[in-house]
Amino acid sequence: MAKGIAEVPGITCGVARAGIKKTAKPQERPDLLVVVTEEPAEFAAVYTTNDVKAAPVKVSMELSGKVSGIVANSGNANACTGERGIKDALEMASLASQLTGKGRFLVASTGVIGEPLPMDRVRTGIAQAVANLGKAQGEEPARAIMTTDIFPKLAFKESSGFVVGGIAKGAGMIDPAMATMLSFVATDAKVPKELLQRALKEAVEVTFNAITVDGDMSTNDCVFLLSTGKSGVEITEENYSLFKVALTEVLEKLAYQIVKDGEGATKVIRVVVEGAESPQQARSVARKVALSPLVKTAVFGNDPNWGRVLAAAGSAGAGIVEEQTELYFGSYLLFKGGRAEFSEEAVSNYMKESQEVVIRLNLNLGSFSFTYLTCDLTYDYVRINAEYRT
């Protein structure tokens, strides 16, 4: 059985099928999740930077101190729902607290924007999820927060006496400046609040904040990290890097799964920029290439259209020098200050046969690098999003 957040010592999960999203055919997967810590836990969080924030984000952002878990639903984002949305998010957290006999809960939602939560179904679902605590393991917690996702996303890492495990959802409206993305992660290490928040922020910056599916940022994005302390391993400045490496590995795996499951996607695109004169230059160039619809559609069509990549890279305004730039698709050199000699057929076949297409730019200006993950842009992306509410 694959492991995720439910397999972290000190964590129990319960799910329920509440029927939150109205559909012609009832969904067969759960849509409500309750995550409970055995004892009050330190937590860290990172939230969407969108000016339009969903009610659960606003409510969770007000929490400080320790929490006893997370309550989350899919099928309805509870975003742009005014005072009622805030009231409903607070009620979700309060219900989880009352029914478990525990302390305060973080709250998260994902789904359609602009519709009020059907609180009668949400209340029933929370009660059922609490009654089912301990039964949801492996993939089940991740299934409860899926929307247009095709598969559940989870990751787990054993380190030096402690573990990190997590789940995530996301397939579209992904452009984290933190993606629609939720991720709940836990560790049984005992991590002080300050180090927990620092580790999460640093790990998110090179994982969830380095992926894009469609360039659209959600109103509901959040990443929650809980520390149960169950292992007894204390994280200090001395072993902080060990913890951050384990956390980053888990978030990397979750981020990759989100891109792989991009709405309608058939390929992952890994954009690597190296030889940059600064980390900022490498990141901005990689991001521009990853965001380009023309690059993404070319990859879908197995077209080694290197001109689109160079145009996107140059549009970053980061000071790249055309005459010094090298561009590779996989191991094939397509451009080196000018068009290189290569077989269009060979490069197209590489793209066609690869589930992951690597686009590498060497700027030959310095020693810094950055990697961005994205996916191809297909006919199905349009279909999925055209029919999202129907």
Secondary structure by P-SEA (a helix, b strand, c coil): ccccccccccbbbbbbbccccccccccccccbbbbbbcccccccccccccccccaaaaaaaaccccccccccccccccccccaaaaaaaaaaaaaaaaaacccbbbbbbbcccccccaaaaaaaaaaaaaaaccccccaaaaaaaccccccccbbbbbccccccccccccccccccccccbbbbbbbcccccaaaaaaaaaaaaaacccccccccccccccbbbbbbcccccccccccaaaaaaaaaaaaaaaaaaaaaaacccccbbbbbbbcccccaaaaaaaaaaaaacaaaaaaaaacccaaaaaaaaaaacccccccccbbbbcccccccccccccccaaaaaaaaaaccbbbbbbbccccccbbbbbbbbbcaaaaaaaaaccc
